Amino acid sequence: MTHKRPIWAEISRSRLLHNYRYLRRLAGADAELLAVVKADAYGHGLAGCARALAAEGARWFGVTCVEEATALRAVCPDASILAMSGPWIGEGEAIVDHRLTTVVWDPAHLDQLAAGARRGGGSERVPVHLEIDTGMSRQGVQLRDLAPILDRFGPEAPLRLEAVMTHFHSPEGAAATAEQMERFAAAVETIVGYGLRPTYLSAGSSADLLDKSTGELTALAQKHGARRMFRGGLALYGYSPRGTASDDLEPVLAWKSRVTSLRTIDAGTTAGYGATFQAQRPTRLALLPVGYADGLNRGLSNRGCVLVRGQRAPVAGRISMDQTMVDVTDIPGVTVGDEVALIGEQNGERVTAGGMAQLRGTIAYEVLCNIAGRVPRAMVD
């Protein structure tokens, strides 16, 4: 018999597919929805999520790099896979061999892919997604440097311009996004002026889908005979990128543990490293086998809470590397083995990655992605 630490994450297939269908409807029948599954599907498990989404009809997936892309190819042999951080030195051949698509913006990227295409010896041109820097200043070619890139896509070139894309740095800011859209439109007009006809204009994340805030780009795509591509990430997993609640999205991940030990301490007794918790009354403490090495942020010490028997139990003292104590004084009947929700629901009460993020002054993305690999994920329902 195999014995395991009582800590795990449950990934709801039904909720994941609910969110995908909802985003699919928002994107519209004429648009493509790319499912972003980078960073191990935002901590939800790449293989399980990708298989479920592919079975539901998802055709495009977005990952960070070629390493993630090749792992995904083993799971989804027929999917279109986009490596969104560009090719690194020596990856051109792997991109061709595994039938991957990559984002490009630098002549060196094109050199890598052209060399890979020549070594691969195939007759089909390698598709790429050209990123335009419209204000993020992270990836992408600036408009003034666009011409030498476009010259590389002649009729005899081994590369094919499949999509033109950009990334909005402040989707919550209408004015900033409008400026970026103007720059993107100018770049698209320049590209079309070179006689290039991309299949997709790829711009817009979960935030744009939920707010329907970039309709001008849909019109731009239609003008040039292209399709709009949205890149849905956080909303797939049940959270709004703006940190606001959405009745239409369902959190996919539930992070759970169990009570492994109980003790009662007297008033005035301290608990945890640094003695940062001092009991103000006789206090019942429950020990959980989860700590910051599992991704439970140490900044939640004396601030966060979990659910035990459907009630909130505050974190008592500092979160340790592998263990956390919670105060269950006001929760009757707690016993060793009781299930604990670090993220999830019990009897109508809910703790969320978004709530954790607010306590830490961060974002739900980070909370989910930081759940450690040693926490096993199990696809349920």
N, C-alpha and C positions, 0 to 999 in steps of 0.2 A: 504494500500500500504506500502511495506517495503522500507525504504530509507537506502542506503548503502554508505559508503565512496567510492569515485571514485578512487579506487585502486584495481587492480586485476592482476592475472597471467593467461595467456592463454597457454594451453598445447596442442600442435599440435599432434593429433593421427597419421596423415599421415607421419609426420616427424619422430616420434618415430618408426613407423613400417619400414620406409625407412632405418633408421639406423640399426634396428635389422636385416633386411634382408641382408644388406651389411655385417655386422659382421658375420652373419650366413654363407654367402658365403666364407668369409675369413677363418672361422674355418674349413670348409670342411665337406663333407657329413659323414665322419667317426668319427667326433669329436662331443662332446656335448658342447653347449653354455649355460652357466648359466647366467641368467639376474640378475644383482645386483640391487635390489630395496630397499636397506637399506636406513635409514635416510629419510623416506617418499619419496622414489625414487629420492634421491638427491634433495629434495625440489620440485619435480614435482607432488607429490600426489601419494601415494602408490596404492590406490584402482583403480583409473582410469588407471594408467600405467600398473599395473599387469593384469587387465582385458583385456586391448587391446593386450598385449603381449601374454597372454594365448590363446586368440582367434586366434592369428597369428600362434600358434603352439609351443610357448615356454613351455618347460616341467619343467625346473629347475629354481628356483629363490633363490637368496641369500639375507638374511637379517642379522641384527646385532645380535639379541637376541631372546629368546623365546617369549617375549612380542610382538615383531614385527612379529614373525612367526605365532603366534596364530591369530593376526589381519589379516594377509595375508591368512591364512587357511579359514577364513570366506568368503573371496573374491574368492579364487581359491581352491575349495574343492578337486580337483583331482591333484593338482600340487605337485611336489617334492620340498620341502622347506628346505633349509640349513641355520641353525643359525650359523653364522661364528665366533662368539666370545666365543663359548664354553658354557656349562651349568653352571648355578649358583646353589648354595645349595638349594635343595628342588624342583628343576625343572624336575627331572627325570620322574616323573609320568606324568606331562603335556606334555613332549616330546613324551612319548609313546601314551598318549590318543589322541593327535592331529596329530599323524603320522608324526612327524618331524624328521629331520636328523640334527645332530649337529657335529661341529668340536670338536675333543678331542686331548689332548696331555698330560694329567696328570692322574695318577691313580685315583684321586678323581673324575674326570669326569666319569670314567668307573664305579666307585662305584655308583654314582648317577643314571646312566642309568640302571645298573644291578638291582638296587633296584626298579626303576620304572617299569622295565620289569616284575619283580616278582609280584609287586602289580597289574600290569595290567592283568596278568594271561593269556596273549596271547601266542600262540604257535610260532609265527614268531619272529625271532631274530631282534634286534634293529640295524638298519644300522648306521654306524658312518664314518666320514671322519677324518683320522688321519693326523694331521699336523706335518711336519718335520721342525725344525728350521735349516735353512741352512745359516743363517747370519743376519736375521732381529732382532733376540733377543727380540721378542715381544710375539709371541705365538709359540707353537711347541715344540716337544720333540727333544732333541739333540741326535745325533747318539749314543753316549756312554750310554744313558739312555733308549735305545729303547727296549732292550730285555725284561725287566719286563712288559712293555706295551704289547708286542707281545704275551707273555705267557697268556694273558687274552682272547685271541681269539681262544681258543681250540674248537673242534667240539661240545662240550656240552655247550659252553658259550652262554649266552643270547644276546651277541653282535655279529655283523657281520661287518667286515672291507669292506666297500663299496668302499672307495676311499683313496688314499694317496695324500697329497697335500703339497704345500709350497707356499711361497710368496716372490717375488723378490723385494728387497729393492731399487734397482736402475735400472729399466728397460731401462733407457737411457744409462747405462754404460755396454758395451759388456763384458768387462773383469770381472766385478763384477758378472754379471749374469752367465758367464761361470763357475766361481768358485762355485756359488750356485747350478748350475745344476750338477756339479760333486758330490757335497755332497748329493744332492737329489737322483742321480742315485745310489750312494753307499747305501743309506737307502733303496731304492726299492729292490736292490739285496739282502739285509739282510732280508727284509720282505718276499720276494719270497722264500728265503732259509728256512724260517720257514714253508713253505707249504701254505702260504696265497696268494690268488689271487684276488687282488682288481679289481673291475669293471672299475674304472676310475683312471687315474693319473691326478690330478687337479693342474695345474700351468699355469700361464699366464693370464694377465689382458688385458684391452683394448690396452695398449701400445704394448704388444707382438702380439696381433692380427693385429694391423695396420702395424707393422714393420716386421712381420713374422720372429721374431728374435730367436725363441726357437724351431726350428724344430727338434733338437736332442731329445726333450722330446716326440715328436710324435713317433719317431723311438723307443724310450725306451718303450712306451706304447705298440706298436705293437709287440715288442720282447716278452713281457710278457702277450700277449693276452688281454690287457686292452684297453680302449678307452681314448683318450685325452679329458680333460674337460678344456675349457677356461671360465674365469669369466669376463664377459663384464660389465663394469660399466659406467664410464663417457662418453665413446663414444656412448653409447645408447642414451644419451641425447644431442649429437651433438658436443662434444668437444674432441679434442685430449688431452690425459693426459700430453703430453710434452708441451702443451701450443701453439703448432703450428697450423696453419690453415690446414684444410683438405677439399678439394672440394667435397669429397664423404660423408661428414657428414653434417647434417642439424640441427642447434640449435632448440630444441624442445620447449623451454619456452620463451614466450614474457611477460615482466613485464610492466604493463601500469598504467597510472593515467590520470588525467585531470587538466587543469588549473582552479583553484578555485577563483583566485583574481589577479588583475593587478594594478600596480601603477608605476608612473614615479617619479624618485628622481633626484635632482639637482646634478651637479658636486660637489664633495667634501662631499656628504652625505654618511654616513656609513650604513651598513645593517648587521643584524644577530648578534648572541652572540659574544662578544669580539670585535665587530666592525672590523672584519678581512677583510671585503670588503669595499672599498671606491670607489665611482663612479668617474671615470676620465672624464665623460661627462654626459649630461642628459641621464639617463639610465632607460629603461623599465624593470621592474622586474615582473615575473610571479610566483605566489605561487602555490606549489604542496602539496597535503595532504599526504605526505609520508616522513618518517624520519628514524632515525637509529633504532627505535623500530620495524620498518617494515623490517629491514635488509639492508637498504641503508647505507653503511659503512660511519661513520663520517669522516674517513680519505679521503673521496672524496670531502670534503669541499674545495671550490676554485680550485678544480682539475678536477673533473669529469664533464660529460656533459650528456644531454638527447637529444632526438629528439622531435622537435615541428614543425609541418608543413613541415616535411622532411628536416629540418635543425638542426644543432647542436647548443644547447643552454647551455653555461657553467654554472655550479653551482656557485652561487654568495653568498659568506659568508659561515658560518658554517651550516652544516646540523643539524637540531634540532631533538628532539625525534620524533615528529609527522609531521614536515613540512620542506620543502626545497624551497629555492628561486633559480630561474635561470634567467639569463640575456637574454632577447629576443629583445633587442634594434635593432638588425640587421635582425629581422625576421618580415616582414610586415604582418599585418592583424591578429595578435594573439588575440584571444578572450577567454573569460571565457567559459569553456566547451571543449576547444580544447584537443584532445587526445595527450598524451605524452608517448613516449616510453623510459622507463628506461633501458630496455633490449629489443631489437627487431629491426624492420626495418620500415622505412618510405621513400617512393619515392626513393628507391635505396641506401639510407644511412642506416648504421647499427651500433648499439652499442651492445656489447656482454659481457657476463660474463667474458670471457678471457681478454677483454680490461680493464674492471674494475679491474680484478685481477692484471694485470701488473701495473696499477697505484698505487695499494696498496702493491705491493711486495708479493702477495700471489698467490693462485691458484684458478682456476674456480670452483673447488669442493666447496671451502669455500663460495664463492659468492652465489652459487646456494643453498647450504644447509642453509645459513643464512637468506634466505627470510622467514620472520616470518609466523607463523601459522595464524595470523590474516589477512594475505593477501589471499583472496579466490582464489582457483584454479578452472579453468573451462576447461574441455576437449573440443576442437574444431575440426572441419573438420573430 
